[in-house]
């Protein structure tokens, strides 16, 4: 049951004062990084700025305390921004709370059912496709604030395509003051990491943006102009539930759960590589579920493992979940003391921060490399997932992407399954290996290679026999798997052969196909003696069958001849 044991309990066994100070230092630095990001991601998600901090506080603390990683930092991430914005726009905050709670329940069930390892079955092309798509949607969603555009009353685009069209149609309303603040903030975000190693660029950009707006009298929208700012601590809130609301929330909840699982476990894998450790995937899923439920009940939004914040935690000395818990406590202090000043942050600065977030998550180098080097089927899945995420939403992208990936995989595997017949040669055939085993013409040999499943069952039809064939040998050493559809095709072949008086002998059937055959009664149908461990044994069995047939034929010929002689004599 170690897979369901929080990493905190294991970390405390050898915990000391020195590590505590390292964890506290790392927690403070990560909190400074998380503050502007949490606010920015909350605004990108269509909720108030404090919701992002609530998420980092509540979900961050719970996930660190219960998680399966010793260094994971959780909170709001860019991956959820477009999903949450869509849910809030259609179903309101209560709809988001219900969807997040259900997602949390799904995640807990996934962990308890040991589904942590199953996440690997989601193709890399799908995750890369929708991640890049999300990055594009974030950029498009922030163009309005970055350029300071003004939309007419009633124009509130929700979908990404609608937002892009609105930007194009109203680009003439561009505010140069906003552009100046946005460009300066973006420049700071790009340059700061090369100059300041310990101070987050997002914090410097926020400070610079506030100073520009306050002292240069620039006419730029700030958070305070658009949102009501509160420094109140998060309070417990239960949504009003109905069966209809739960039904409507289920698809969104499933999407949030899958995405949270993927993001958190990917972050854990990256962290494992940095600390040379190993996370507990099932426990991490349970913790993610509990964290999301708690976040929703305390006014937050969906949360998951944040790769950038996790990496920052490791680089600054954090080695235990204590660092993540300290990060949440520091954010509580910041919320109470500094939150009123958050209203002074310019919206173009928020947009610039999200541009950098989108750039870091878009994986454009990976995307381009896959397009150049990957098989065509993988490229189709990649591009499809990307386009559908941008044009529609993540739900459609994942659903269609998975179906398409499965279909293309089936096609690819079916092409790898082949049936090759041994060629008849005689003494006059050139380049004949003298060591080849000589077989009677009555014995026909076919070798099957590749998995025999529903997509490849038709290859059995390629097996043909002659009128003079007495025995058919099927060599199956290269068949790793067999399903019921392919087994049914083999049964049909056996029936055809029996009607022609032909015996089938199987050579080197692997464990999985043998178990399927045994369970279905196929071995009894064919005869246990006709399953041989090697091709040599199978050919010996075939020659034995052929000799018996010849003997039977010869004896029958003698009887008929004797009968004719007796008739002639009389």
N, C-alpha and C positions, 0 to 999 in steps of 0.2 A: 504493500500500500504506500510505498515511498513516493509514487507518482502523484498521490493526492495529499502530500505533506507540504505545507507552506515553507518556502525557502527561508523565511525569517527564523523559524524554529531551529533550522540547521545552522544558520549563520551565528546565532547567539551562543552556540556551544563554545566557540573559541574567540568570542568577542572581547576586545580590550579597550583601554582608554585611548590609545593611539589611533585605532581605527574609528573610534567615535568622533574624534576631532576631524578626521579626514571626511567622514560622512557628513558632518555638520557643514563643513566648508563646501563640499560638493553640493549639498542640498540648497545652500544659500545661493550659489552661483546658478544652479538650475532654475531656481525660483525667479531670479532676475531675468533669465532667458525666457521663462514660461509666461511672465506677466504680459508683455506686449503681444506675444503670440496668442495667448488665450483670449485677449480682448479682440484682436484682429480676426481670429477664427470664429468667435462668437458673432461678430458683426457680419462676416461672410455667410454665416449660417442663418441669418435673418432673425437673430434674437438679440437681446440687450447685452452690453459688454460684461456685466457682472455674471451672466450665465456661464461665460467661458472660464472665469475665475472660480466660480462654484464647482465647475466640472473638474478643474485641476486640483482643487482642494479635496473634495469628497471622493471622487473616483481615484485620484492620485494616491490618497492615503489608504483607501481600502485595498486597491490593487497591489500596492507595495507591501502591505501587511499580510495579505493572503496569497500573493503571487508565487509562481513557480520559477521566477528569475530573481537572482539576488541584486540585479542592477537596473531592472526595467523601470522607466519613468513613464507614467501614463497620464493622459489628459486629452483635451480636444485636439484633433488632427485635421489636416486639410482634406483628407479622404472623405470625411463625413460632411463637409461644408455644403456641397450641392444637394446631397440627400436630405439633410436637415432643413435646408432652405425650402425645398419642395414640400416637405411634410408640413412645415409651419404654415406655408402659404395656402395649402389645401385643407389641412385638418386642424390648424391652430396649435397652441402649446399643449393642450390636453391630448391631442392626437399624437404629438411627439413624445409626451410622457408615457402614454400607453405603449407605443411602438418600442420605446427604449426599454421599458420594463419587460415586455415580452421577449425582446432580444436578449436581455440579461438572463431570463429563464432558459432560453434556447442554449445560450453559452454554458450555463451551469450543467444542463443535461448533456451537452456535448462533452464536457470534461468528465462527468461521472460515467459516461458510456465509453470513455477512453477513445474519443474521436480526435485527440490531439495529433496523432500521426496521420490521419486521413486528409488533413489539409494539404498534404503534399500532392494529392491527386488533382488539385486545381492547376491546370497548365500555366507555366511561366508566361506564355504568350498572352493569356487572358489577363493576368495580374499586371503585366507591363502595359497592355493595351488600355485597360480601364484606368490605371494610374496616370498614364499620359493624358488620357481623355479628361480626367478630373482636373489635372493641371491646366488644361486649356479652358475648361469651364470657369475655373477660379479667375484666370486672367481676364476673360471676357466679362465676368461679373464685376470686376474692379475697374474697368475702363471708365465707367461713369464718374466715380469718385476721383480717379487719378487726373482726369481732364476737367473735372468740375462741371460736367454737363448738367443742363437743366431740362427736365422733361415736363411736358404739359400736365395739368391736373388730370388724374385718372389713368395716366400711363404708368403702369407698374408691371413691367415684364417679369415673368417667372422663369420660363424655360430659357435655356442657353441661346437658342436660335433667336428667340424674341428679344433677348438682351442685346445680342449683336446687331440685329436690325434697328433697335432703338438707338444704339450708339451711332450707327451710320446715318440715320435720319436726323439726329439732333446734334451732330458733331459741330455744327456751326455755333452752338451755344457754349463752346469751350471757354473756360475761365483761365486766363493766363496766370493769375496768382496761384491757382491750384496746381497748374502745370509746374511752376517754379518750385513750389513746396515739394511736389511729388518727385521731380527730377533730382533735387538736392538730397531728399531722403533716400532715393534709390542709389545715388552716388555714394552716400555714406554707408549704406548697407553692403555695397560691392567692395568698397575700399577698406572699411574698418577691420575685417578679419586679417588683412595683411599687416596692419599696424598694431592693433590691440588684440592680444591673445586671450586676455581674461575678461574683457568687457564686451558684452554682446553688442553687435552692430545695431540690432533692433532697438535697444535702449538708447543708444546714441542718436539714432534717427528720430525717435520719439522726442527726446530732449531738444534736438535741433529744430524739429517741426514746431514744437510749442513756442520756442524762442522767436522763430521767424514770424509766426502769426501774431504773437503778443507785442513784439517790438517794431515790426516793420509795417504794421497796420494792413496786412494783406487780407483781402476779403475771401476767406476760405471757410467752408463748413468744417466744424469740429464735431466730435462725438457728442458734446453737450448740446449742440444745436439740433441734433436729430434724436437723441435718446435721453431719458431721465436717468441720472446717475445716482446710485445708492451705495452706501458703505455698510448696509445692514448685513449681518451674518445670514447664511442660508438657513431657511426654515423648512420644516417638513410639510409637504403638500401632496394630498391624495387626489387624483383626478376623478371626475365623475365618470363611471364606467357604464357601458351598455354593450349588449351583444353585437349590435351593428358596428360600434366603434372598434371592438376587438377584431371583428372580421375584416374591417377595412385596414386595420393596422398590421395584420399578419404578414402580407408581402413585404412591407417596409421593415418590419421587425426581423424577418428572415435575412433580408439584405444587410441590415446593420450587424446582425450576429455573424454572418459569413465574413463581412469585411473586417469586423473587429477581430475575429479569429485569425484571419490572414495577416493583418497588419501587426497584431501583437506577437504572433509566432515568428514572423519574419524579423521583427525587432529583436526578439529573443535569440534567434540564430545569429544575427549580426553581433549582438552583445557577447554571445558564447565565443565567437571568433576573436573578439577583442580582449577577453579576460581568460581565454583558454579554459572555459568552464562548460557546464551542461545544464540547461534549464529543464523543468518538469512541465511538459506541454499541457497535460491534463489539468494540473493544478492551476496553471496560468489561465486556462479557459474558464475554470470555476471562478477564479479571482476577477477576471474580466466581466463575467456575468454579474457577480455581486457588486462590483464597482459601478456598472452601468445602472443597475437597479437603484443603488444608493444615490447616484448622480441625478437620475430622473426624479426621485422623490424629494430632492433638495434643490430643485430648480435648475439643474444642469442639463447638458446635452450629451449625446453618446461620446464615449471615450474609448481609447485603445492605447497600445504601446506606441510611444513617439520615438522614432529612431534617432532623430537629431538630439533630443533632450537626453535620451539614454546614453548616447555617445559622449555628450558633454559631461554627464555624471561620471562616467568611467574615466575620462581624461583628467578630471579634477579630483580623483582619488576615491570616489564612491565605490564601495565593494559589497555593501549589504543593503537590504531593504530599508534600513534606518535612514539612508540618504533621501530616498523617495518620500518617506514620512516627514522628514525635516523640511523638504521642499514644500509640502502641503501646509505645514505649520507657518512657515515664513509667508506664504501667500495669504494666510488668514490675517497676519499682522499688516501686510501691505493693503489688503482689502479694507481694513478698518481705518488705517492711517492715511493712505495715499489715494484711495479710490475717488474722492471728490475731485482730485486734480486730473483724473482720467478724461473728464469732459473737455479738457483743453487740447487733447490730441487731435491734430488735423486729419480729416478723412483721407487726403492724398497720401499722408504718411502711412496710414493703415493699408491703403492700396499698394504702396511700394513694398511694405513688409510682406504682403500676400503674393506679390509678384515674385519675390525671392523664394518664398515657400513653394510656389508653383514650379519655379525653375529647378529647385532642389529635388522635387518629387517627380518631375516629368520623365526622368531617365532617357533623355533624347539620344544620348550616345548609344545606350543599349537598344533603343528603338531602331535607330538607323542601322546598327550592326546586325540586328535580327533581319531587317528587310534585305540587307546585302547577302547574308550568309545562310539564313534558315531555309528549310524546305518550303516549297510553295504552299503546302497545307498549313504550316505554322504561320506563314505570312498572312494568309487569308484570315485565320483566327485573330491574329494580332490587329490587323487593320479593321476588321469587322468590330471587334471589341472597342477599339478606339473611336471609330465613327459613331457607333450606337451610343456610347457614353456621352459624346458631345451633342448629338442630335436629339436623343431621347433621354435616357437616364441609366443609372448603373444597374438597375434591376433587369432591364431589357438586355443590356450589354452582357451581363453574367449569364443569363438564361440562354440567350442565343449563342453566345460564345461557347458555353459548355456543350450544348447540343451539336454545334458545328464541329467542335474539337473531337467529340466522340465519333461522329459520322466519318470525319476524315481519318481518324485513327483506325476505325474499322476497315475503311477502304485500303489504308496503307498496310495493315496486317493481312488482309485478304490477298493482297498482291504478293506477299512474302510466302504464302503457302503454295507449294508446287507438288506435282506428281510427275515423276520421271520413271519411265519403263526401261528395264535392262534391254540392251540391243542384242538381237540374234546375230551371231557371226558364224562363219564356217572356215574351213582350212584355206580357202582361196581368198579370204578377206585380208588385205594388207595390214601390216603393223599390229597384228594380233599378239597380245601378251601371252606367252606360253604358260604363265602361271595362273591364268584365268581358269576358274572352275568350269568344267564342261557339264552342261545340263541337257537333259532331253528336251526336245521341242515342245513336249506336252506340259512343261513347267514354265509358267509366266511369272516374272518378278517385277514388282513396282516399288519404288521408294518414295515415301511421302515426307516432305520437309515443311516445317512451319506449324503454327497452331491450327487445329481443326475446330473451327467454331462456325456459327451461323453465317458469318460473312464469307467463309471460305469452303463451306460444305459442298458447293457445286463442283469442286475439283475431283470429287469422288467419281463423277460422271465421266472423267477422262480415262478411267481405268477400263480397258477393253480386253476381251479374251477371244481366242480363236475357237473354231469348231472342234479342233483336235486337242484343246487344252484340257488337262485333267486336274491340274493343281495351280492355284494362284497364291503367290507369296507376297505379303504386304510388309515391307520393312518400315518400321515406325520409330526408329531410334531418334529421329530429329523432330518428333511431334511432342512438344512439351505439354500441350493441353488439349482437351477434348470436351465439347459440350453436347447437349442432347440432340441438337439439330444435326450435327455432323454424325453422331452415333446413329441417328435414324437413317441417314444416307448410307452408312455402312451396313445397316440391317437390310436395306433394299438391295445392296450389292450382294449380300449373302444369299438372299432369296433368289435373285437372278442366277447366281452361280449354282445353287442347288437344283434349280429347274433344268440346268444344262449338265448336271452331273459333275460339277467342278467343286473341289474342296478348297477352302481358303485357309491358309496358314499365316499367322501373324508372327513377326519377328521383332524382338526387343521393344515391347510396349512399355513406356515409362509409367511411373507411379500414378500420376494424376489420371491419365487416360485409362489405366488398368482399374482404378477404383471406380470410375464412372461406368465402365463396362461390367464390372462385377456387380455393382448395385442394380444395374438395369437388367441383369440376367443374360447379358450378351455372351459371356464366356460359356455358359451352359448351352446356349444356342449353337455356338460354333464348335464347342468341344474343347475341354481344358488341354487335351493332348495337342491341339492345334495352335497353342500359344508357346512359342519357343524363345529362350533368352537371347539368342544370337542368330545372325544370318546363316552361319554354318549349320547350326542345329535345325533351323527352319528348312534349309535346303535338303538336309538329310531326311527330315520328315516328309518333305515333298517327294523325294525320290522313292521313299518307302511306299507312299500312297500310289505313286505312278506305277511301281512294280506290281503292287497288288492288283491294280486295274488291268495291267498287261496280262498278269497271270489269270485273272478272271476271264478276260477276253479270250486268252489262249485255250483255257479249259472249256469255255462255251463253244469255241470253234471246233474243238475235238469232239464234243458231244454231238454237235450238229453234223459234223462229218461222219461220225460213226452211225448216226441215225440214217443218214443218206445211203451209206454203204449197205446197211441192213435191208433197207427198202429195195435197193438195187439187187441184192442177193435173192430176195424172195421173188 
